[in-house]
Amino acid sequence: MNSFVLFFIITFCFFSCGNSGSKNKIAADKLSGGNDTCDNPDAPLSCLFINVPRNITNRMEIADDKEEGKRIVIKGQIFKEDGLTPYSELIIYAYHTDNKGYYSKKGNETGVQKKHGYLFGYCKTDKEGRYEIHTIRPGRYPDNEFPAHIHIAIKEPGGNMQYLNDFVFSDDSLVTKEYLSRLNYKGDDGVIVLKENGSGIPEGNRITILK
């Protein structure tokens, strides 16, 4: 190998590797430093999907076994506007309070997690439009202004993003006609009926049509 070729290879590696590292550092700085554009109440919906894991399935795990609270499972299915075609490859983001009604944090959160806390997760609908959420039942806000709920947002394969109506629970006394009359997102009302499954864990189902 002559000296010119060796010089070219070393130069190429220096600049390409250096640039890659710089780009990663810039991206990290945007989320962790003073330029965290997703850490504000008016952050765009796209901020919810910045940290989507590369390999996600249709099963979302929000709370681990160490998290205080009653375990629940929600199984859902999403259809396109015709109500017949399952909507596959939808990315779902969900988050909720702890069992005391607070958006608990660990102190190292960035972006929207500075508001949402660490009880969040992602999944992607399968070819039948199905998904599962395994977590704990969240608590109401301490002021009891709203029913206990789980926030949910979706990202379609084409890039369109939107919130859906929150998951709420049928046995919550704050899930009233007045509450339901104020819903303004697409799909169903999000009311979940929980019944114990074969493992003794409360389980509910949700069917959503995006129209």
ChimeraX attribute file (.defattr): number of C-alpha atoms within 10 A of each C-alpha:
attribute: neighborCount
match mode: 1-to-1
recipient: residues
	/A:1	5
	/A:2	6
	/A:3	7
	/A:4	8
	/A:5	10
	/A:6	10
	/A:7	10
	/A:8	11
	/A:9	10
	/A:10	10
	/A:11	11
	/A:12	11
	/A:13	11
	/A:14	11
	/A:15	11
	/A:16	11
	/A:17	10
	/A:18	11
	/A:19	12
	/A:20	10
	/A:21	12
	/A:22	12
	/A:23	11
	/A:24	10
	/A:25	11
	/A:26	13
	/A:27	12
	/A:28	14
	/A:29	13
	/A:30	16
	/A:31	18
	/A:32	16
	/A:33	12
	/A:34	9
	/A:35	13
	/A:36	17
	/A:37	17
	/A:38	22
	/A:39	20
	/A:40	12
	/A:41	8
	/A:42	8
	/A:43	14
	/A:44	12
	/A:45	17
	/A:46	13
	/A:47	14
	/A:48	22
	/A:49	17
	/A:50	12
	/A:51	10
	/A:52	14
	/A:53	11
	/A:54	6
	/A:55	7
	/A:56	13
	/A:57	16
	/A:58	22
	/A:59	19
	/A:60	22
	/A:61	16
	/A:62	18
	/A:63	22
	/A:64	12
	/A:65	9
	/A:66	6
	/A:67	14
	/A:68	13
	/A:69	16
	/A:70	12
	/A:71	18
	/A:72	21
	/A:73	22
	/A:74	20
	/A:75	17
	/A:76	17
	/A:77	19
	/A:78	24
	/A:79	20
	/A:80	16
	/A:81	14
	/A:82	10
	/A:83	14
	/A:84	10
	/A:85	14
	/A:86	20
	/A:87	23
	/A:88	21
	/A:89	19
	/A:90	24
	/A:91	23
	/A:92	23
	/A:93	20
	/A:94	22
	/A:95	23
	/A:96	30
	/A:97	24
	/A:98	23
	/A:99	19
	/A:100	15
	/A:101	17
	/A:102	16
	/A:103	21
	/A:104	18
	/A:105	15
	/A:106	9
	/A:107	10
	/A:108	10
	/A:109	16
	/A:110	19
	/A:111	22
	/A:112	22
	/A:113	22
	/A:114	18
	/A:115	16
	/A:116	21
	/A:117	21
	/A:118	21
	/A:119	22
	/A:120	21
	/A:121	22
	/A:122	25
	/A:123	24
	/A:124	24
	/A:125	23
	/A:126	19
	/A:127	13
	/A:128	14
	/A:129	21
	/A:130	22
	/A:131	23
	/A:132	21
	/A:133	22
	/A:134	18
	/A:135	24
	/A:136	24
	/A:137	24
	/A:138	25
	/A:139	20
	/A:140	21
	/A:141	18
	/A:142	10
	/A:143	7
	/A:144	11
	/A:145	9
	/A:146	15
	/A:147	22
	/A:148	23
	/A:149	23
	/A:150	19
	/A:151	18
	/A:152	20
	/A:153	20
	/A:154	22
	/A:155	20
	/A:156	15
	/A:157	12
	/A:158	7
	/A:159	11
	/A:160	10
	/A:161	19
	/A:162	15
	/A:163	17
	/A:164	20
	/A:165	22
	/A:166	22
	/A:167	21
	/A:168	22
	/A:169	20
	/A:170	15
	/A:171	12
	/A:172	14
	/A:173	10
	/A:174	18
	/A:175	16
	/A:176	11
	/A:177	8
	/A:178	9
	/A:179	11
	/A:180	14
	/A:181	9
	/A:182	8
	/A:183	14
	/A:184	11
	/A:185	14
	/A:186	14
	/A:187	17
	/A:188	17
	/A:189	19
	/A:190	23
	/A:191	20
	/A:192	18
	/A:193	15
	/A:194	17
	/A:195	14
	/A:196	12
	/A:197	12
	/A:198	8
	/A:199	7
	/A:200	10
	/A:201	14
	/A:202	18
	/A:203	20
	/A:204	20
	/A:205	16
	/A:206	19
	/A:207	18
	/A:208	22
	/A:209	18
	/A:210	16
	/A:211	12
